[in-house]
Amino acid sequence: MRRLRRAELPIDTLALARFLVGRIVVRELDGQRLSGRIVETEAYPLGDAASHAFRGRTPRNGSMFLSRGHAYVYFTYGSCFMLNVASEERGVGAGVLLRAVEPLEGVEKMEELRGVTRLRDLTRGPGRLAQALAIDFAQDGLDMCGKSPLWLGTTRDKQRRIGTAIRIGITRNAERVWRFYERGNVFVSGPRALLKT
């Protein structure tokens, strides 16, 4: 596995959301490496009314306006952090939500952080994913293409089949098919029917 370079990331939110499926997210924590293969993403492109950047830049969403490959972390539902990847050129607010990963390294630490031992429940869904990787506001704005403790990686593994669906848990632009997932992967969140496609 190697780190992804920024030049490898598409300069387009929808393209990046698809591109990230099958790539690796890595969290270095206390001398240990936690990692998972990304199996589900959602795109929040420029002009999307469901995006946090829709009304412009604020202190809360500033990391969405960094160059593609930077982390944007936010807190929601009063209990969950969410990990996103900024997806356009610097100054353009857009992002890709990492919805689910398939755990690869550091599973025991993930279990400790999550307080569960059922493998399928560790990182299926964006709140679980963030908790399993110890993601909080301290990671907001980190360069995931640089030498930070949170980074994106890639391997030579063959790309799996990618499916598309509508996004989950939003009311604006809810009909947009801007969710990308690895077909048949048990770590994909949402309706079980997706696992059969």
QUIGI-V827332 format. One record per run of one state. SS is the DSSP state (H for helix, E for strand, L for the rest). FROM is the first residue (numbers start at 1). TO is the last residue. If there is no record, write none. Layout:
BEGIN
{{SS;FROM;TO} {SS;FROM;TO}}
END
This chain:
BEGIN
{{L;1;1} {E;2;3} {L;4;5} {H;6;8} {L;9;12} {H;13;20} {L;21;23} {E;24;29} {L;30;31} {E;32;44} {L;45;61} {H;62;65} {L;66;69} {E;70;76} {L;77;79} {E;80;86} {L;87;94} {E;95;105} {L;106;106} {H;107;114} {L;115;118} {H;119;121} {L;122;123} {E;124;124} {L;125;125} {H;126;132} {L;133;136} {H;137;139} {L;140;142} {E;143;143} {L;144;149} {E;150;154} {L;155;161} {E;162;165} {L;166;178} {E;179;182} {L;183;191} {H;192;196} {L;197;197}}
END
